[in-house]
Amino acid sequence: MATNTVTIIGNLVEDPELRFTGSGVAMARIRCAVNRRWRDQAGDWQEETSFLGGTLWREAAENAAESLQKGMRVIVTGRLEQRSWETQDGEKRSVVEISIDELGPSLRWATATVTKTQRQGGGDWGDNASSSVPAAPVARESYGPDEAPF
C-alpha cells in the first residue's frame, strides 16, 4: 500500500490567503519558502530555495489566517496532489500542491500561545459534541538581533 504524506518546514512568503466558497466554507492558501543548505565537494556552502504551496479548509483555514503571518517559520503536513488545467491560450499547465492536514508555527526560534476555539458542531469527534477542539496556535516570535532564522 502506497502512502503519500509530506512534512515541510519553511517560512511563509505571504500571509495566509483566506477565501470562502460559494457555500460559505473557509479555505486558506499558503506559500512557503523551504531552504536547503549544503557543502559542495570543494567545501563551499551552497543554498537552494523551493517554493511550495498548499491549501487547508474550514476552521483550520480560519485559524491559520488569524494566527500566522508572512515570515513565520511553520511546519506543514499533508498529502501531495497534482492539479492540471488549460489556459485560455490552450496551454496545458499543472502544479503539485500540498493538501494540508496540519499547520502550525515552528518553535525552534519562536514561542507560541495556544488558544482553543469553541467547536462549531458536527465532525467526527465521537459522542463528545460539546467539547472544544484545538485551534492553530497563535505564534509570537521573539528573536534577538542576531538570532532571526531568515
Secondary structure, 3 states (H helix, E strand, C coil): CCCCCEEEEEEECCCCEEEECCCCCEEEEEEEEEEEEEECCCCCEEEEEEEEEEEEEHHHHHHHHHHCCCCCEEEEEEEEEEEEEECCCCCEEEEEEEEEEEEEECCCCCEEECCCECCCCCCCCCCCCCCCECCCCEEECCCCCCCCCC
